[in-house]
Amino acid sequence: MDLKQLKTEIIAGITTFATMSYILFVNSAILHDCGMNKSAVMLATALSSGIATILMGIYARYPFALAPGMGLNAYFAYSVCINMKLPWEVALGAVFVDGLLFFILSILPVRETIVKSIPMNIKYAVSVGIGLFIALIGLQHAGIVVASNATMVSLGDLTQTTVVLSILGLFLTTILVIKKVKGALLWGILVITVIGFFIHTPEGKLITPLPTQIVALPSVEIIKNTFLKLDILKAIKFGLINIIFTFTFVDLFDTLGTVVGLGTKLGIIQKDGSFPRINRVLICDSIATMIGALFGTSTVTTYVESAAGISEGGKTGITAVVTGLLFLLSIFLWPLAEVIPKHATAAALITVGFMMTTPILKIDFEDLSESLPAFITMIIMPLTYSIANGLVFGIISYVILKLSTGRTKEIPVVMYILSLVFIVYLFKFLR
């Protein structure tokens, strides 16, 4: 590799980091809602992302970066911990088991069987449903959508300062994305946070509290709040079917969709839809999930934002190594996690949620036996605050509609098995 290409790889790595570094603050905000220490989560996010991305660069030799996945962190916090009232330690245990299962699936032929068995329209719907779920969380963090005894949800008070700032942040972030500004989501978060330093609440307090420090050495005492706190045995006991399956399912298809998309952008996709060393990519991804659970964060997965670095000319693992090193350096910024408020990260959540809904354009709406299960999958996720519920009802409705219309040949054996498992789960849940 000549010096010119090396320079290109380094710039590509910096670009990728700038594009996805918003996750340091967004992930901290989401997992804090289920009782986790924000600074500890930020350190866990930075460490696991850095180690996993460097591993990807060295072992798989591709310019793919990894970090806690949007959607799975929401499922972790709101569906598993808050709705099911399970401790976050148990949820971390489920994430670790997910990584282990994903690792096994990545080295066995069964992975291809599962992937091919899930209908494409359901796969598209999962991404859309997660996007709607994340957007709803962002709207709630902004105060734009609030709870209502009469209608379940309602419009918030748009005159509140934090709501106005959230709306301003959404427009600012969107404009920066349209202008293709590197790190648009991060800039949106930081600008709204800084504005809060100069605005007071009616009680006379600053909207954004002034930080006592911005840069500091990583605190061992803080990381101890989440490091090795996972509870694997209780995770298996309480959620083998519902929790662990959902983590593994979403992780599997989210990762496959992302890496195939990135492979296409690199121009390395083969006729069968795979590309060289794809198993190494999946193995790195599964190990990353286990590393994240050990440090104390939700599922770590390959990020589609890696496309930003590829667009800058990144072609090798050097790009990933540079991105990983920058994530490791960000551990010195952990004090900022306690400063950045929810309304500052709301715009990033809404924007990411929107971006995840684009696969809706690929759903076959002409065939009701395909589109209705997809719709059920999409709508159930945000309305029940559960990705798992969307998967359960989507897959069951798909099988029922195909059976009742005599189109049994279109139902893979795996779908029959999943439907039976989910029906048993629902009966158990209703009891």
C-alpha positions as CSV (number, residue, x, y, z in Angstrom):
1,M,0.0,0.0,0.0
2,D,1.4,3.4,-1.0
3,L,1.3,6.5,1.2
4,K,-1.5,8.0,-0.8
5,Q,-3.8,5.1,-0.1
6,L,-2.7,4.9,3.5
7,K,-3.7,8.6,3.9
8,T,-7.1,7.8,2.3
9,E,-7.6,4.9,4.7
10,I,-6.9,7.1,7.7
11,I,-9.2,9.9,6.5
12,A,-11.9,7.3,5.9
13,G,-11.5,5.9,9.4
14,I,-11.9,9.4,10.9
15,T,-15.0,10.0,8.7
16,T,-16.6,6.8,9.9
17,F,-16.0,7.7,13.5
18,A,-17.4,11.2,13.1
19,T,-20.5,9.8,11.4
20,M,-21.3,7.2,14.1
21,S,-19.8,8.8,17.3
22,Y,-23.3,10.0,18.3
23,I,-23.9,6.5,19.6
24,L,-21.7,7.4,22.6
25,F,-24.3,9.8,24.0
26,V,-27.5,8.3,22.6
27,N,-26.8,4.8,23.9
28,S,-26.0,6.3,27.3
29,A,-29.3,8.1,27.4
30,I,-31.3,5.1,26.4
31,L,-29.7,2.6,28.8
32,H,-29.9,5.2,31.6
33,D,-33.7,4.9,31.4
34,C,-33.5,1.4,32.7
35,G,-31.3,2.3,35.6
36,M,-27.8,2.0,34.2
37,N,-25.1,4.6,35.1
38,K,-24.7,7.0,32.1
39,S,-21.0,7.4,32.4
40,A,-20.4,3.7,32.8
41,V,-22.5,3.0,29.7
42,M,-20.5,5.5,27.7
43,L,-17.3,3.9,28.8
44,A,-18.6,0.5,28.0
45,T,-19.8,1.8,24.6
46,A,-16.4,3.3,23.8
47,L,-14.4,0.3,24.9
48,S,-16.5,-2.4,23.3
49,S,-16.9,-0.4,20.0
50,G,-13.1,0.3,19.9
51,I,-12.0,-3.3,20.6
52,A,-14.6,-4.8,18.2
53,T,-13.9,-2.4,15.4
54,I,-10.1,-3.0,15.7
55,L,-10.8,-6.8,15.7
56,M,-12.9,-6.4,12.5
57,G,-10.1,-4.5,10.8
58,I,-7.4,-7.0,11.8
59,Y,-9.2,-10.3,11.4
60,A,-11.8,-9.6,8.7
61,R,-9.7,-6.9,7.0
62,Y,-12.7,-4.8,6.0
63,P,-13.5,-1.1,6.7
64,F,-16.5,-2.0,8.9
65,A,-17.0,-0.3,12.3
66,L,-19.1,-1.7,15.1
67,A,-21.0,-0.2,18.1
68,P,-24.2,-0.8,20.2
69,G,-27.0,-1.1,17.6
70,M,-29.9,1.3,17.5
71,G,-33.1,-0.7,18.0
72,L,-31.6,-3.4,20.1
73,N,-30.6,-0.9,22.7
74,A,-34.2,0.3,22.8
75,Y,-35.5,-3.3,23.0
76,F,-33.0,-3.8,25.9
77,A,-34.1,-0.8,27.9
78,Y,-37.8,-0.4,27.2
79,S,-39.1,-3.9,26.3
80,V,-36.9,-6.2,28.5
81,C,-36.1,-4.0,31.5
82,I,-39.0,-1.6,31.8
83,N,-42.0,-3.5,30.3
84,M,-41.0,-7.0,31.5
85,K,-39.5,-5.5,34.8
86,L,-36.3,-7.5,34.5
87,P,-33.1,-6.2,35.9
88,W,-30.6,-4.8,33.4
89,E,-28.1,-7.4,34.6
90,V,-30.4,-10.2,33.3
91,A,-30.8,-8.3,30.0
92,L,-27.0,-8.2,29.6
93,G,-26.9,-12.0,30.2
94,A,-29.4,-12.4,27.3
95,V,-27.2,-10.2,25.1
96,F,-24.2,-12.4,25.9
97,V,-26.1,-15.6,25.1
98,D,-27.3,-13.9,21.9
99,G,-23.6,-13.3,20.9
100,L,-22.7,-16.9,21.7
101,L,-25.6,-18.2,19.6
102,F,-24.7,-15.9,16.8
103,F,-21.1,-17.1,17.0
104,I,-22.3,-20.7,16.6
105,L,-24.7,-19.8,13.8
106,S,-21.8,-18.0,12.0
107,I,-19.6,-21.1,11.9
108,L,-22.4,-23.6,11.0
109,P,-24.5,-24.0,7.8
110,V,-27.7,-23.5,9.8
111,R,-27.2,-19.7,9.4
112,E,-28.0,-19.8,5.7
113,T,-31.1,-22.0,6.4
114,I,-32.6,-19.5,8.9
115,V,-31.8,-16.5,6.8
116,K,-33.4,-18.0,3.7
117,S,-36.5,-19.2,5.6
118,I,-37.7,-15.8,6.8
119,P,-39.8,-14.0,4.1
120,M,-38.2,-10.9,2.7
121,N,-41.3,-8.8,3.4
122,I,-41.0,-9.7,7.1
123,K,-37.3,-8.8,7.1
124,Y,-38.1,-5.4,5.6
125,A,-40.9,-4.9,8.1
126,V,-38.6,-5.6,11.1
127,S,-36.3,-2.7,10.0
128,V,-39.3,-0.4,9.5
129,G,-40.9,-1.4,12.8
130,I,-37.7,-0.8,14.7
131,G,-37.3,2.6,13.0
132,L,-40.9,3.6,14.1
133,F,-40.1,2.3,17.7
134,I,-36.9,4.4,17.9
135,A,-38.6,7.5,16.4
136,L,-41.4,7.2,19.1
137,I,-38.8,7.1,21.8
138,G,-37.1,10.2,20.3
139,L,-40.5,12.0,20.3
140,Q,-41.0,11.1,23.9
141,H,-37.5,12.2,24.9
142,A,-38.3,15.5,23.1
143,G,-41.6,15.9,25.0
144,I,-43.5,16.1,21.7
145,V,-45.4,12.9,22.5
146,V,-46.6,12.4,26.0
147,A,-48.8,9.9,27.9
148,S,-52.5,10.5,28.1
149,N,-55.2,8.8,30.2
150,A,-57.8,9.5,27.6
151,T,-56.0,8.6,24.4
152,M,-52.9,6.7,25.6
153,V,-50.7,9.2,23.9
154,S,-51.1,12.9,23.1
155,L,-49.2,16.0,21.9
156,G,-47.0,17.6,24.5
157,D,-46.7,21.2,25.5
158,L,-44.9,22.8,22.5
159,T,-44.2,26.0,24.5
160,Q,-41.8,24.2,26.9
161,T,-38.2,25.3,26.3
162,T,-36.9,21.8,26.1
163,V,-39.5,20.8,23.5
164,V,-38.6,23.9,21.4
165,L,-35.0,23.0,21.6
166,S,-35.7,19.4,20.6
167,I,-37.7,20.7,17.5
168,L,-34.8,23.1,16.7
169,G,-32.4,20.1,17.0
170,L,-34.5,18.0,14.6
171,F,-34.5,20.7,11.9
172,L,-30.8,21.4,12.4
173,T,-29.9,17.7,12.3
174,T,-32.0,17.2,9.2
175,I,-30.5,20.2,7.4
176,L,-27.0,18.9,8.2
177,V,-27.8,15.4,6.9
178,I,-29.2,16.9,3.7
179,K,-26.1,19.0,3.3
180,K,-24.1,15.7,3.8
181,V,-22.1,17.2,6.8
182,K,-19.9,14.6,8.4
183,G,-21.1,13.8,11.9
184,A,-24.4,15.5,11.4
185,L,-26.1,13.7,14.2
186,L,-23.3,14.4,16.6
187,W,-23.2,18.1,15.7
188,G,-27.0,18.3,16.3
189,I,-26.6,16.8,19.8
190,L,-23.7,19.1,20.7
191,V,-25.3,22.3,19.4
192,I,-28.5,21.8,21.4
193,T,-26.5,20.8,24.5
194,V,-24.4,24.0,24.2
195,I,-27.5,26.2,23.7
196,G,-28.8,24.8,27.0
197,F,-25.8,26.3,28.8
198,F,-27.4,29.8,28.2
199,I,-31.0,29.1,28.9
200,H,-32.7,28.8,32.3
201,T,-35.8,26.9,33.3
202,P,-38.7,28.7,35.1
203,E,-37.1,27.6,38.3
204,G,-33.9,29.4,37.5
205,K,-31.8,26.3,36.7
206,L,-29.8,25.9,33.5
207,I,-31.4,23.7,30.8
208,T,-28.0,22.0,30.4
209,P,-25.9,21.8,33.7
210,L,-22.4,23.1,33.3
211,P,-19.9,20.2,33.4
212,T,-17.3,20.2,36.1
213,Q,-14.8,18.7,33.6
214,I,-14.9,17.7,29.9
215,V,-11.9,15.4,29.7
216,A,-10.8,13.0,32.4
217,L,-9.0,9.7,32.9
218,P,-11.3,6.7,32.7
219,S,-12.7,5.9,36.2
220,V,-12.3,2.3,37.3
221,E,-15.0,2.9,39.9
222,I,-17.5,4.1,37.3
223,I,-16.9,1.2,34.9
224,K,-17.4,-1.2,37.8
225,N,-21.1,-0.2,37.7
226,T,-21.6,-2.4,34.6
227,F,-18.4,-4.4,34.0
228,L,-19.1,-8.2,34.4
229,K,-22.5,-7.5,35.9
230,L,-24.3,-9.7,33.5
231,D,-26.5,-12.5,34.8
232,I,-26.5,-15.3,32.2
233,L,-28.3,-18.0,34.3
234,K,-31.3,-15.8,35.0
235,A,-31.4,-14.7,31.4
236,I,-31.8,-18.3,30.3
237,K,-34.4,-19.0,33.0
238,F,-36.6,-16.0,32.3
239,G,-36.3,-15.4,28.5
240,L,-34.9,-18.2,26.4
241,I,-37.8,-18.0,23.9
242,N,-38.9,-14.4,24.0
243,I,-35.9,-12.3,25.0
244,I,-32.9,-14.3,23.7
245,F,-34.6,-15.3,20.5
246,T,-35.5,-11.7,19.7
247,F,-32.0,-10.4,20.4
248,T,-30.5,-13.1,18.2
249,F,-33.1,-12.8,15.4
250,V,-32.8,-9.0,15.1
251,D,-29.0,-9.1,15.5
252,L,-28.6,-11.8,12.9
253,F,-30.7,-10.1,10.2
254,D,-29.6,-6.6,11.0
255,T,-26.0,-7.6,10.7
256,L,-26.5,-9.6,7.5
257,G,-28.4,-6.8,5.9
258,T,-25.8,-4.3,6.9
259,V,-22.7,-6.2,5.8
260,V,-24.3,-7.2,2.5
261,G,-25.1,-3.5,1.9
262,L,-21.6,-2.5,2.8
263,G,-20.2,-5.3,0.6
264,T,-22.3,-4.0,-2.3
265,K,-20.9,-0.5,-1.8
266,L,-17.4,-1.9,-1.8
267,G,-18.2,-3.8,-5.0
268,I,-17.2,-7.2,-3.7
269,I,-20.6,-9.0,-3.8
270,Q,-20.6,-12.3,-5.6
271,K,-23.5,-14.0,-7.5
272,D,-24.7,-15.9,-4.5
273,G,-25.1,-12.7,-2.5
274,S,-22.0,-13.3,-0.3
275,F,-18.5,-11.9,-0.4
276,P,-15.0,-13.1,0.6
277,R,-14.4,-13.6,4.3
278,I,-18.1,-12.8,5.2
279,N,-17.9,-15.5,7.9
280,R,-15.0,-13.6,9.5
281,V,-17.2,-10.5,9.5
282,L,-20.0,-12.4,11.2
283,I,-17.7,-14.0,13.7
284,C,-16.3,-10.6,14.6
285,D,-19.8,-9.3,15.0
286,S,-20.8,-12.1,17.3
287,I,-17.7,-11.7,19.5
288,A,-18.4,-8.0,19.6
289,T,-21.8,-8.7,21.1
290,M,-20.2,-10.8,23.9
291,I,-17.6,-8.2,24.5
292,G,-20.2,-5.5,24.8
293,A,-22.2,-7.6,27.3
294,L,-19.1,-8.1,29.5
295,F,-18.4,-4.4,29.6
296,G,-22.0,-3.5,30.1
297,T,-23.9,-2.4,27.0
298,S,-26.5,-3.8,24.7
299,T,-25.8,-5.7,21.4
300,V,-22.7,-4.4,19.6
301,T,-23.2,-4.8,15.8
302,T,-21.8,-3.7,12.4
303,Y,-22.9,-0.2,11.6
304,V,-24.3,1.0,8.2
305,E,-22.6,4.3,8.9
306,S,-19.4,2.5,7.8
307,A,-20.5,3.4,4.3
308,A,-19.4,7.0,5.0
309,G,-15.8,5.8,5.3
310,I,-16.1,3.6,2.3
311,S,-17.4,6.6,0.3
312,E,-14.2,8.4,1.3
313,G,-12.1,5.6,-0.3
314,G,-11.7,3.2,2.7
315,K,-11.2,-0.3,1.3
316,T,-9.2,-2.2,3.9
317,G,-9.1,-3.0,7.6
318,I,-6.9,0.0,8.3
319,T,-10.0,2.2,8.1
320,A,-11.6,0.1,10.8
321,V,-8.5,0.2,13.0
322,V,-8.4,4.0,12.8
323,T,-12.1,4.2,13.8
324,G,-11.5,1.7,16.6
325,L,-8.6,3.7,18.0
326,L,-10.7,6.9,18.0
327,F,-13.4,5.1,19.9
328,L,-10.8,4.0,22.5
329,L,-9.6,7.6,22.8
330,S,-13.2,8.8,23.4
331,I,-13.1,7.1,26.8
332,F,-11.5,10.3,28.1
333,L,-14.7,12.2,27.3
334,W,-16.9,10.2,29.7
335,P,-17.8,13.2,31.9
336,L,-19.9,14.5,29.0
337,A,-22.3,11.6,29.3
338,E,-23.8,13.1,32.5
339,V,-24.2,16.5,30.9
340,I,-26.0,15.8,27.6
341,P,-29.8,15.8,28.2
342,K,-32.5,13.7,26.6
343,H,-33.9,16.6,24.5
344,A,-30.4,17.0,22.9
345,T,-30.3,13.3,21.7
346,A,-34.0,13.2,20.7
347,A,-33.3,14.6,17.2
348,A,-30.7,11.8,16.6
349,L,-33.2,9.2,17.6
350,I,-36.0,10.5,15.4
351,T,-33.6,10.9,12.4
352,V,-32.1,7.4,12.8
353,G,-35.7,6.0,13.2
354,F,-36.7,7.7,9.9
355,M,-33.6,6.3,8.1
356,M,-34.5,2.8,9.2
357,T,-38.0,3.0,7.6
358,T,-36.8,3.2,4.0
359,P,-37.2,-0.6,3.4
360,I,-41.0,0.0,3.5
361,L,-40.6,0.9,-0.2
362,K,-39.5,-2.7,-0.9
363,I,-42.5,-4.4,0.7
364,D,-44.9,-6.1,-1.8
365,F,-48.2,-4.3,-1.0
366,E,-50.0,-6.0,-3.9
367,D,-50.1,-9.4,-2.1
368,L,-52.1,-9.0,1.0
369,S,-50.8,-12.3,2.4
370,E,-47.4,-10.7,2.4
371,S,-48.1,-7.1,3.2
372,L,-50.6,-7.6,6.1
373,P,-48.1,-9.6,8.2
374,A,-45.5,-7.0,7.4
375,F,-47.8,-4.3,8.5
376,I,-48.7,-6.1,11.7
377,T,-44.9,-6.5,12.4
378,M,-44.3,-2.8,11.8
379,I,-47.2,-1.4,13.8
380,I,-47.1,-3.7,16.8
381,M,-43.5,-2.8,17.7
382,P,-44.0,0.8,18.5
383,L,-47.6,0.5,19.9
384,T,-46.7,-2.3,22.3
385,Y,-43.2,-1.0,23.0
386,S,-41.7,-4.3,22.0
387,I,-39.8,-5.6,19.0
388,A,-40.5,-9.1,20.2
389,N,-44.2,-8.7,20.0
390,G,-43.9,-7.4,16.4
391,L,-42.0,-10.5,15.4
392,V,-44.3,-12.9,17.2
393,F,-47.6,-11.5,15.6
394,G,-46.0,-10.9,12.2
395,I,-44.7,-14.5,11.8
396,I,-47.9,-16.1,13.2
397,S,-50.1,-14.0,10.9
398,Y,-48.0,-14.8,7.9
399,V,-48.4,-18.6,8.5
400,I,-52.1,-18.3,9.2
401,L,-52.8,-16.3,6.0
402,K,-50.8,-18.6,3.8
403,L,-52.4,-21.7,5.3
404,S,-56.0,-20.3,5.0
405,T,-55.5,-19.3,1.4
406,G,-54.0,-22.7,0.3
407,R,-50.5,-21.3,-0.3
408,T,-48.8,-23.8,1.9
409,K,-45.9,-24.3,-0.5
410,E,-44.8,-20.7,0.3
411,I,-44.3,-21.5,4.0
412,P,-40.8,-22.7,4.9
413,V,-40.6,-25.4,7.6
414,V,-38.7,-22.9,9.9
415,M,-41.8,-20.6,9.8
416,Y,-44.1,-23.5,11.0
417,I,-41.7,-24.2,13.9
418,L,-41.4,-20.5,14.9
419,S,-45.2,-20.1,14.8
420,L,-45.8,-23.0,17.0
421,V,-43.2,-21.8,19.5
422,F,-44.7,-18.3,19.5
423,I,-48.3,-19.6,20.0
424,V,-47.2,-21.6,23.0
425,Y,-45.4,-18.5,24.3
426,L,-48.6,-16.4,23.8
427,F,-50.8,-18.9,25.7
428,K,-48.3,-19.0,28.5
429,F,-48.2,-15.1,28.5
430,L,-52.0,-14.9,28.5
431,R,-52.2,-17.2,31.5
